[in-house]
């Protein structure tokens, strides 16, 4: 029994580490209603197109909160540069919404989409 546990525990640890490292695509997905980052950014795009700045700002706040949750899950399975790029894109989107300038928001939204598709 002792020898069995001696091999089982390290094997399970290695397996769990491996699954966590390759699970970036799965881990970035929503686990609940409040961490669906992609849908929040898509809603921001819709609201900015129709110039509903207050609604866009609310969705941006939700997107930041979702990113805080997601970044903790994926930090070991994705590149740090990609995580920083997503955070930067969200901050730039926030700035564009605050000044109510669609020409600064749209490039950052599409930059976010590009990173998100390659993420994990």
Beta strands, then each sheet from edge to edge (+ up, - down):
end
